[in-house]
């Protein structure tokens, strides 16, 4: 056994940080799949492929399911699903590294390299302080969220015993923006419940803002720093503007919300929030949405949350960097600036590469599903955007997918959680630096 562990350790050290992340998430996925395939965890029979789909959806914090979690798995099976999206939410390396710090053991260079690859951080952030803030903030928010959920559920008439488990499950799911629920209609039955809407929105926004913002604000409060970072300012501005945009479009152009009358604004905000934060819960029937509402929801899912958080998507900072490139190009500026700050070329290169790869995978997955499924283009595009953005919203087609349709979405969800650029680097990055200089060639664009 010791020799096997030593060999595995050597194997890990030979891998790049991105490859370690890929194999790490893959290992958790396979382990979760194996556990979910055990009949002891089942209420009713489910195929191996559907178990794999749900395990991948959980570790990627997506929330798309081909079978009801509550109807298919017993309490132990549901707990396995919870563990998977908890690990997926806070990151592959976080638990191990936090245990090392708790035992006052120093983080090895290998740990720090993998953590730096897993979490995008601005300059000046200490990895130890960042890691502690991730764990502490997660524990505090999820415990407070569970207590608030319990009060709200019992007031809504949910049975006491089920309310306890439901509160814990949905608190972790909401903060990790996982979108897994124990109610088959998501939260449609609680569409008019202000307390539950506020609790979910608060948890999801806290998770999707990203641990950069949390660490930044904490450093400001404890006076470790005198001002918040440029990244945090951009994140707040982008999320606020996108939430307003999505809320207004759904409020004015979606017929489904008209029936809510006094709760119309809350329902519109919730559906905008759930798409942007990638939490994936819904209080409105997505399958009944008009094309305009579907399109704005697709846009919000495509952009997604913020870096180093529990949410998925292209990321708000990536979108900001792309807008900055376009704005400065049409103004003929030599430098790319935003809010009076020059954005480094390395960050711009990452943003453009991420956008192109993201769009490529989305197009390829949509194309493949048009070959395997007998569905409309908007249904397929919505589903694939939800999968790669790790959102979990659906027009109701997930359970009807063919074998190959499910396989495509399993791959897309996994890539969406790992990160499209991380996935590309894990597969294609050169291990040795190129020393020769290639001749310059002009390319007209």
C-alpha positions as CSV (number, residue, x, y, z in Angstrom):
1,X,0.0,0.0,0.0
2,X,2.8,2.4,0.9
3,X,4.6,1.7,-2.4
4,X,1.3,2.4,-4.3
5,X,0.9,5.7,-2.5
6,X,4.5,6.7,-3.2
7,X,4.0,5.9,-6.9
8,X,0.8,7.9,-7.0
9,X,2.6,10.8,-5.3
10,X,5.4,10.7,-7.9
11,X,2.8,10.6,-10.6
12,X,1.2,13.7,-9.2
13,X,4.5,15.6,-9.0
14,X,5.1,14.9,-12.7
15,X,1.9,16.5,-13.7
16,X,1.3,20.2,-14.4
17,X,-1.1,22.0,-12.0
18,X,-3.8,21.9,-14.6
19,X,-3.4,18.2,-15.1
20,X,-3.6,17.7,-11.3
21,X,-6.9,19.5,-11.3
22,X,-8.2,17.5,-14.2
23,X,-7.3,14.1,-12.6
24,X,-8.5,15.4,-9.2
25,X,-12.0,16.3,-10.3
26,X,-12.1,13.2,-12.5
27,X,-11.2,11.0,-9.4
28,X,-14.0,12.6,-7.3
29,X,-16.5,12.1,-10.2
30,X,-15.6,8.4,-10.6
31,X,-15.7,7.9,-6.8
32,X,-19.1,9.6,-6.6
33,X,-20.4,7.6,-9.5
34,X,-19.3,4.4,-7.9
35,X,-21.1,5.2,-4.6
36,X,-24.3,6.3,-6.4
37,X,-24.3,3.0,-8.3
38,X,-24.6,1.0,-5.0
39,X,-28.2,-0.2,-4.7
40,X,-28.2,0.5,-0.9
41,X,-28.4,4.2,-1.7
42,X,-31.4,3.9,-4.0
43,X,-35.2,4.2,-3.5
44,X,-35.8,3.0,-7.1
45,X,-33.7,1.5,-9.9
46,X,-31.6,3.9,-12.0
47,X,-29.2,3.2,-14.8
48,X,-25.4,3.5,-14.5
49,X,-25.3,6.3,-17.1
50,X,-27.9,8.4,-15.1
51,X,-25.8,7.9,-12.0
52,X,-22.7,9.1,-13.9
53,X,-24.7,12.1,-15.2
54,X,-25.9,13.1,-11.6
55,X,-22.4,12.5,-10.1
56,X,-20.8,14.8,-12.8
57,X,-23.6,17.3,-12.4
58,X,-23.0,17.4,-8.6
59,X,-19.2,17.6,-8.7
60,X,-19.5,20.4,-11.4
61,X,-22.2,22.1,-9.2
62,X,-24.5,22.2,-12.3
63,X,-27.8,20.8,-11.0
64,X,-29.0,19.2,-14.3
65,X,-30.5,15.8,-13.5
66,X,-32.0,13.0,-15.6
67,X,-33.9,11.6,-12.7
68,X,-35.4,13.1,-9.5
69,X,-32.8,13.1,-6.7
70,X,-35.5,12.9,-4.0
71,X,-37.4,10.1,-5.7
72,X,-34.3,8.1,-6.8
73,X,-32.0,8.2,-3.8
74,X,-32.6,7.6,-0.1
75,X,-31.1,9.9,2.6
76,X,-27.7,8.3,2.3
77,X,-27.6,8.7,-1.4
78,X,-28.8,12.3,-1.1
79,X,-25.9,12.9,1.4
80,X,-23.4,11.5,-1.2
81,X,-24.8,14.0,-3.7
82,X,-24.4,16.8,-1.1
83,X,-20.8,15.9,-0.5
84,X,-20.0,16.0,-4.2
85,X,-21.4,19.4,-4.8
86,X,-19.8,20.7,-1.6
87,X,-16.4,19.5,-2.8
88,X,-17.1,20.9,-6.3
89,X,-18.2,24.2,-4.9
90,X,-15.2,25.1,-2.8
91,X,-12.6,23.4,-4.9
92,X,-10.6,20.2,-5.3
93,X,-7.5,21.2,-3.3
94,X,-9.2,23.3,-0.6
95,X,-10.0,20.6,2.0
96,X,-6.6,18.9,1.9
97,X,-4.7,22.2,2.1
98,X,-6.9,23.5,5.0
99,X,-6.2,20.3,7.0
100,X,-2.5,20.8,6.5
101,X,-2.8,24.4,7.7
102,X,-4.9,23.3,10.7
103,X,-2.2,21.0,11.7
104,X,0.3,23.8,11.3
105,X,2.0,22.0,8.5
106,X,3.3,24.3,5.7
107,X,1.8,24.1,2.3
108,X,4.2,22.5,-0.1
109,X,5.2,24.2,-3.3
110,X,3.1,21.6,-5.2
111,X,0.0,22.5,-3.1
112,X,0.5,26.2,-3.8
113,X,1.0,25.7,-7.5
114,X,-2.2,23.7,-7.8
115,X,-4.2,26.1,-5.7
116,X,-3.0,29.0,-7.8
117,X,-4.2,27.2,-10.9
118,X,-7.6,26.4,-9.3
119,X,-8.2,29.9,-8.0
120,X,-7.6,33.0,-10.1
121,X,-6.3,35.7,-7.7
122,X,-5.1,39.3,-8.2
123,X,-1.5,40.2,-7.2
124,X,-0.9,40.7,-3.5
125,X,-3.1,37.9,-2.2
126,X,-1.5,35.5,0.2
127,X,-2.6,31.9,-0.5
128,X,-2.8,31.0,3.2
129,X,-5.1,33.9,4.1
130,X,-7.2,33.3,1.0
131,X,-7.6,29.6,1.9
132,X,-8.7,30.3,5.4
133,X,-11.2,32.8,4.3
134,X,-12.7,30.3,1.8
135,X,-13.3,27.7,4.5
136,X,-14.4,30.0,7.3
137,X,-16.7,32.0,5.1
138,X,-18.2,28.8,3.6
139,X,-18.9,27.3,7.0
140,X,-20.4,30.5,8.5
141,X,-22.7,31.2,5.5
142,X,-23.9,27.6,5.1
143,X,-24.7,27.3,8.8
144,X,-26.6,30.6,8.9
145,X,-28.3,29.7,5.7
146,X,-29.5,26.4,7.0
147,X,-30.9,28.0,10.2
148,X,-32.8,30.6,8.1
149,X,-34.1,27.9,5.7
150,X,-35.4,25.9,8.6
151,X,-37.4,28.8,10.0
152,X,-38.7,29.6,6.5
153,X,-39.6,26.0,5.7
154,X,-41.4,25.3,8.9
155,X,-43.4,28.6,8.6
156,X,-44.3,27.5,5.0
157,X,-45.8,24.2,6.5
158,X,-43.0,21.8,5.7
159,X,-42.8,18.8,8.1
160,X,-40.3,19.4,11.0
161,X,-38.1,16.4,10.3
162,X,-37.9,16.9,6.6
163,X,-37.4,20.7,7.1
164,X,-34.1,20.0,9.0
165,X,-32.6,17.9,6.2
166,X,-34.1,20.1,3.5
167,X,-32.6,23.2,5.1
168,X,-29.0,21.7,5.3
169,X,-29.2,20.3,1.7
170,X,-30.5,23.5,0.1
171,X,-28.2,25.8,2.1
172,X,-25.1,24.0,0.8
173,X,-26.7,23.7,-2.7
174,X,-27.5,27.4,-2.9
175,X,-24.1,28.7,-1.6
176,X,-22.2,26.3,-3.9
177,X,-24.6,27.4,-6.7
178,X,-25.3,23.7,-7.3
179,X,-29.0,23.9,-8.1
180,X,-29.8,20.5,-6.6
181,X,-33.1,20.4,-4.8
182,X,-35.3,17.9,-3.0
183,X,-38.5,19.3,-4.6
184,X,-39.3,18.1,-8.1
185,X,-40.6,21.5,-9.2
186,X,-37.4,23.2,-7.9
187,X,-38.9,26.2,-5.9
188,X,-42.0,26.9,-8.0
189,X,-44.2,26.1,-5.1
190,X,-42.4,28.8,-3.1
191,X,-42.5,31.5,-5.8
192,X,-44.5,33.8,-3.6
193,X,-42.5,33.1,-0.4
194,X,-40.4,36.2,0.1
195,X,-38.3,34.7,2.9
196,X,-37.2,31.7,0.8
197,X,-36.5,33.9,-2.2
198,X,-34.3,36.2,-0.2
199,X,-32.4,33.3,1.5
200,X,-31.6,31.6,-1.8
201,X,-30.6,34.9,-3.5
202,X,-28.4,35.9,-0.6
203,X,-26.6,32.5,-0.5
204,X,-26.2,32.3,-4.3
205,X,-24.9,35.9,-4.6
206,X,-22.4,35.3,-1.7
207,X,-21.1,32.2,-3.4
208,X,-21.0,33.7,-6.9
209,X,-19.3,36.9,-5.9
210,X,-16.2,34.8,-5.4
211,X,-13.7,34.3,-2.5
212,X,-11.6,37.2,-3.9
213,X,-14.3,39.6,-2.9
214,X,-14.7,38.0,0.5
215,X,-11.0,38.1,1.3
216,X,-10.7,41.6,-0.1
217,X,-13.6,42.9,2.1
218,X,-12.3,41.1,5.1
219,X,-8.8,42.6,4.6
220,X,-10.5,46.0,4.4
221,X,-12.6,45.5,7.5
222,X,-9.6,44.2,9.5
223,X,-7.4,47.1,8.1
224,X,-4.9,44.7,6.5
225,X,-5.5,46.8,3.3
226,X,-6.6,50.4,2.9
227,X,-8.8,49.9,-0.1
228,X,-10.6,47.2,-2.1
229,X,-8.9,45.9,-5.2
230,X,-9.7,46.9,-8.8
231,X,-11.0,43.3,-9.4
232,X,-13.6,43.6,-6.6
233,X,-14.9,46.9,-8.0
234,X,-15.3,45.4,-11.4
235,X,-17.1,42.4,-10.1
236,X,-19.6,44.5,-8.1
237,X,-20.3,46.8,-11.1
238,X,-20.7,43.9,-13.6
239,X,-23.0,41.9,-11.4
240,X,-25.2,44.9,-10.5
241,X,-25.6,46.0,-14.2
242,X,-26.3,42.4,-15.4
243,X,-28.9,41.8,-12.7
244,X,-30.7,45.0,-13.5
245,X,-30.7,44.2,-17.2
246,X,-32.0,40.6,-16.7
247,X,-34.7,41.7,-14.2
248,X,-36.0,44.5,-16.4
249,X,-36.2,42.2,-19.5
250,X,-38.1,39.4,-17.7
251,X,-40.3,41.9,-15.9
252,X,-41.5,43.7,-19.0
253,X,-41.3,41.0,-21.7
254,X,-42.1,37.7,-20.1
255,X,-45.8,36.9,-19.9
256,X,-45.4,34.2,-17.3
257,X,-44.6,36.8,-14.5
258,X,-47.8,38.8,-15.2
259,X,-49.8,36.4,-13.0
260,X,-47.6,37.2,-10.0
261,X,-48.9,40.8,-9.7
262,X,-47.4,42.1,-6.4
263,X,-44.6,39.5,-6.6
264,X,-43.8,40.2,-10.2
265,X,-40.6,42.1,-9.5
266,X,-39.4,39.5,-7.1
267,X,-40.0,36.7,-9.6
268,X,-38.2,38.6,-12.3
269,X,-35.2,39.3,-10.1
270,X,-35.0,35.7,-8.9
271,X,-34.9,34.3,-12.4
272,X,-32.3,36.8,-13.4
273,X,-30.2,36.1,-10.3
274,X,-30.4,32.3,-10.6
275,X,-29.1,32.5,-14.2
276,X,-26.2,34.9,-13.5
277,X,-25.1,33.3,-10.2
278,X,-25.5,29.9,-11.9
279,X,-27.4,28.6,-8.8
280,X,-30.0,27.0,-11.2
281,X,-33.1,27.1,-9.0
282,X,-36.3,28.4,-10.6
283,X,-39.6,29.8,-9.3
284,X,-41.0,30.1,-12.8
285,X,-41.6,27.3,-15.4
286,X,-38.6,27.8,-17.7
287,X,-40.3,25.6,-20.4
288,X,-43.0,28.3,-20.7
289,X,-40.7,31.2,-21.3
290,X,-41.0,33.4,-24.3
291,X,-38.0,33.5,-26.8
292,X,-37.0,37.0,-25.5
293,X,-36.8,35.7,-21.9
294,X,-35.0,32.5,-22.9
295,X,-32.4,34.6,-24.9
296,X,-31.7,37.0,-22.0
297,X,-31.4,34.0,-19.6
298,X,-29.0,32.3,-22.1
299,X,-26.9,35.5,-22.0
300,X,-26.8,35.6,-18.2
301,X,-25.9,31.9,-18.0
302,X,-23.2,32.4,-20.6
303,X,-21.6,35.2,-18.6
304,X,-22.1,33.5,-15.3
305,X,-20.5,34.3,-11.9
306,X,-17.1,35.8,-10.8
307,X,-13.7,34.2,-10.6
308,X,-12.6,32.1,-7.7
309,X,-16.2,31.6,-6.5
310,X,-18.6,28.7,-6.5
311,X,-20.3,29.7,-9.8
312,X,-19.5,28.9,-13.3
313,X,-19.8,30.6,-16.7
314,X,-17.4,32.8,-18.8
315,X,-17.0,35.1,-15.7
316,X,-17.9,38.7,-15.3
317,X,-14.3,39.8,-15.3
318,X,-13.7,38.1,-18.6
319,X,-16.6,39.9,-20.1
320,X,-15.3,43.2,-18.7
321,X,-11.9,42.6,-20.2
322,X,-13.4,41.9,-23.7
323,X,-15.6,45.0,-23.5
324,X,-12.5,47.0,-22.6
325,X,-10.6,45.6,-25.6
326,X,-13.4,46.6,-28.0
327,X,-14.0,50.0,-26.4
328,X,-10.3,50.9,-26.6
329,X,-9.9,49.6,-30.1
330,X,-12.8,51.7,-31.5
331,X,-11.3,54.7,-29.7
332,X,-7.9,54.0,-31.2
333,X,-6.2,53.8,-27.8
334,X,-2.8,52.1,-27.7
335,X,-3.4,50.7,-24.2
336,X,-6.4,48.8,-22.9
337,X,-7.8,50.8,-20.0
338,X,-11.0,50.4,-17.9
339,X,-12.1,52.6,-15.0
340,X,-8.8,54.5,-15.4
341,X,-6.7,51.4,-15.0
342,X,-4.5,49.7,-17.6
343,X,-5.4,46.0,-17.9
344,X,-2.2,43.8,-18.3
345,X,-1.8,42.1,-21.7
346,X,-1.5,38.7,-20.0
347,X,-5.0,39.1,-18.5
348,X,-6.4,40.2,-21.9
349,X,-4.8,37.2,-23.6
350,X,-6.4,34.9,-21.0
351,X,-9.8,36.6,-21.5
352,X,-9.8,36.3,-25.3
353,X,-8.6,32.7,-25.2
354,X,-11.3,31.8,-22.7
355,X,-14.0,33.4,-24.7
356,X,-13.0,31.7,-28.0
357,X,-12.6,28.3,-26.4
358,X,-15.9,28.7,-24.5
359,X,-17.8,29.6,-27.6
360,X,-16.2,26.7,-29.5
361,X,-17.2,24.1,-27.0
362,X,-20.7,25.6,-26.7
363,X,-21.1,25.5,-30.5
364,X,-19.7,22.0,-30.8
365,X,-22.0,20.6,-28.1
366,X,-25.0,22.3,-29.6
367,X,-24.2,20.9,-33.0
368,X,-23.8,17.4,-31.6
369,X,-27.1,17.6,-29.8
370,X,-28.9,18.7,-33.0
371,X,-27.7,15.4,-34.5
372,X,-28.7,13.2,-31.5
373,X,-31.9,14.9,-30.3
374,X,-35.3,15.7,-31.9
375,X,-35.7,19.1,-30.2
376,X,-35.8,22.8,-31.2
377,X,-32.7,24.8,-31.5
378,X,-33.6,27.1,-28.6
379,X,-34.1,24.1,-26.3
380,X,-30.8,22.6,-27.2
381,X,-28.9,25.9,-27.0
382,X,-30.4,26.6,-23.6
383,X,-29.5,23.2,-22.3
384,X,-25.9,23.3,-23.5
385,X,-25.4,26.8,-22.2
386,X,-26.8,25.7,-18.8
387,X,-24.4,22.7,-18.8
388,X,-21.2,24.6,-19.8
389,X,-22.1,27.4,-17.4
390,X,-22.8,24.9,-14.6
391,X,-26.2,26.5,-14.1
392,X,-28.7,23.7,-14.0
393,X,-31.7,25.5,-15.5
394,X,-33.6,23.5,-18.1
395,X,-36.7,23.8,-20.3
396,X,-37.5,20.3,-19.2
397,X,-35.7,18.2,-21.8
398,X,-32.9,16.8,-19.6
399,X,-34.7,13.6,-18.7
400,X,-35.6,12.9,-22.4
401,X,-32.1,13.0,-23.8
402,X,-30.8,10.0,-25.7
403,X,-27.7,8.0,-24.5
404,X,-25.3,10.1,-26.6
405,X,-27.1,13.4,-25.7
406,X,-26.4,12.6,-22.0
407,X,-22.7,11.7,-22.8
408,X,-22.2,15.1,-24.5
409,X,-23.7,17.0,-21.6
410,X,-21.6,14.9,-19.1
411,X,-18.4,16.1,-20.9
412,X,-19.6,19.7,-21.2
413,X,-20.5,19.9,-17.5
414,X,-17.1,18.5,-16.5
415,X,-15.3,20.9,-18.7
416,X,-17.4,23.8,-17.4
417,X,-16.5,23.1,-13.8
418,X,-12.8,22.5,-14.5
419,X,-12.6,25.6,-16.6
420,X,-12.3,25.7,-20.3
421,X,-8.7,27.1,-20.3
422,X,-7.6,24.8,-17.6
423,X,-8.9,21.9,-19.6
424,X,-7.1,23.0,-22.7
425,X,-3.8,23.5,-20.8
426,X,-4.1,20.1,-19.1
427,X,-4.4,18.4,-22.5
428,X,-2.2,20.5,-24.8
429,X,0.3,22.7,-22.8
430,X,4.0,22.1,-23.4
431,X,6.0,20.9,-20.4
432,X,9.2,22.4,-21.8
433,X,9.7,26.0,-22.6
434,X,10.3,26.9,-26.2
435,X,13.8,28.5,-26.5
436,X,13.9,29.1,-30.3
437,X,12.4,32.3,-31.7
438,X,10.0,31.9,-34.6
439,X,10.1,34.3,-37.5
440,X,7.5,37.0,-37.5
441,X,4.7,36.8,-40.1
442,X,2.2,39.5,-40.8
443,X,-1.5,38.6,-40.8
444,X,-4.1,40.9,-42.3
445,X,-7.2,41.2,-40.1
